């Protein structure tokens, strides 16, 4: 039956996995939910390794951490960095339909796994067989013989399904360009043609002390140049004032004058 | 050829299970080995930072750090102490818990993979015969990839939790980079698995006893070296922290020990990928060819392995430093295009070719032999290798042809005369090019503008320029 090490490992990791899974359901921020999922997947991988399924365990960690990483990207790029989940139902009856499906899945899992574990001697003999296979044929070779031998048809059909799904996602997300892309050279030519800001917009920052992007450049008369600050900063009202800098400039001008008259 | 014979050959394949024997290794010896690996990595990190700064200094014709200790060896130690005493800043916008968790993930995950690297042969330790390797499993190499993909969470979480723009961009870049380069890296390793018939590091090392895999899997080696630089975020692929664009990238907001942990993680990661390259391509702890011939391999195996392993490891570290010293950072879109549109497809083709070569070698494609220059060769191997060679040559030829045509198209001699204002703004002539007949306008601009006599001609020049534009 289960060894002590395995039992200790299970009872330490299982509660963490359950907490992380609950976090996936109830976390307010989407990123926290994704993190909870990553943790669950890693612990599942460790469980597989404890059950002597080395290859499955490592692949679980390898594939699912990558998958959760993609989820991260979706969250960051589509939902926004700080946004919380919206609870508005976009498709009517979606919640009830998913609830029914979840009950169905839970039933299938319960009866399938229940039928498998109901007899302890079967479990034990299965475990013995696994250990023997790992020792003689090897874990990976044994798995390969099953996937590319007995179950090759199911395996290939599943991969065709996945590829279809990936292609479908690409077709749905693809958008034709309506106008040609304007290159850097064309922008430069356009600036010259329009004879406007021919040398590019003025760079932000005044003096070495304040070369930050939020500090507008000063024109020769000392007034700040609106062109030099990104319009994003202007819209966010994050542009620094230049009053202090202009004071410094006046002070310097005075010093120069005094120096000249001495 | 019947299926039965093929199966008989498959049964004769080297076993995929580790060849290292851990049966005489009590838990406390394993613990000592684990601590030993940890110390080995820490000391190596201290050394490599000094090494990197000195070598880059030499490449840039300056001395590099040379004040603390002999040859400046203690410089890294001094920097480490300084970094511990620095103020530890947490930005107001940061997600406190994850902000602290991220460097911990990055640093600890870096150490994990080294557990499966064989550092030497079987040695006697406190009366126990044990391999100089913390542990080995049938899927050891995959474990390295899995741990690396968990380690990237340190970077992306650092970028996200800092609550600021540059780190976020750095984190996103790093994610995209690692996801795309891990595919090419995994594919390049497939050739090694095909050759050795195993994914366990000790089995791969013992399968290389007659020939290091750098020769039969030379292309995998090239791809692996490129992707290992991409995986460790090192120049010329350090786009996640490109200080030109992103200040410091994902670690912009970090300071003190939390920053030092990222630093440590990066260097230990370099050691890990280099150690994997040593194990998979350079025979791991085996003595180099000529030395292994001395006195029936008297300098191989046991503790000697540690020396050879370390030397090979440092060759890769030198390559890392050398790249940093000589190459500029690549542009992000070019980097991604290179990964997806070149490395991945060509590595895929290489894996298929290796699968056929291996199949022929193992007799899956027929057993007929032919004798050439006193050596017996399998016909199938010769046929497959020649087919691959012909395809590779044809591809290279077509590519070269296309490139030559492109170069010829670009190489068209520029017109002998140039009108500097034709495009609307002044363009200097190329070498050997003559300016078009200057006409009145250039002489007009040369004249002092203030003189009343030239005013009219100057105005007409501007009018002409507008016509051109």
Contacts between the chains, C-beta under 8 A, distances in Angstrom:
chain1	res1	chain2	res2	distance
A	31	B	160	6.2
A	35	B	98	7.5
A	35	B	157	7.7
A	38	B	153	6.8
A	42	B	150	6.8
A	45	B	146	7.6
A	54	B	137	5.6
A	54	B	138	5.8
A	54	B	139	5.0
A	55	B	138	7.4
A	55	B	139	5.2
A	55	B	142	7.5
A	58	B	139	5.0
A	58	B	142	4.7
A	58	B	143	5.5
A	58	B	146	5.0
A	59	B	142	7.1
A	59	B	146	7.9
A	61	B	146	4.3
A	61	B	149	7.5
A	61	B	150	6.8
A	62	B	142	6.5
A	62	B	145	5.8
A	62	B	146	4.1
A	62	B	149	5.9
A	65	B	146	7.3
A	65	B	149	4.7
A	65	B	150	5.5
A	65	B	153	7.1
A	66	B	149	5.7
A	66	B	179	6.2
A	66	B	182	7.5
A	69	B	149	7.5
A	69	B	152	7.1
A	69	B	153	7.6
A	69	B	156	6.9
A	69	B	175	5.6
A	69	B	179	6.4
A	70	B	179	7.6
A	72	B	156	6.2
A	72	B	160	7.7
A	72	B	175	6.9
A	73	B	172	7.0
A	73	B	175	6.2
A	73	B	176	7.6
A	76	B	160	6.9
A	76	B	168	7.4
A	76	B	172	6.6
A	77	B	172	7.9
A	81	B	160	7.2
A	81	B	168	6.6
A	134	B	17	7.8
A	134	B	138	7.6
A	135	B	17	7.4
A	138	B	15	6.4
A	138	B	16	3.9
A	138	B	17	5.5
A	138	B	138	6.0
A	139	B	16	7.8
A	139	B	138	5.2
A	139	B	139	7.3
A	140	B	16	5.6
A	140	B	138	6.0
A	140	B	139	6.6
A	140	B	199	6.5
A	141	B	16	5.6
A	189	B	423	7.1
A	189	B	424	7.3
A	192	B	423	7.9
A	192	B	424	5.2
A	192	B	425	4.5
A	192	B	469	7.2
A	193	B	424	6.0
A	193	B	469	5.6
A	198	B	425	7.7
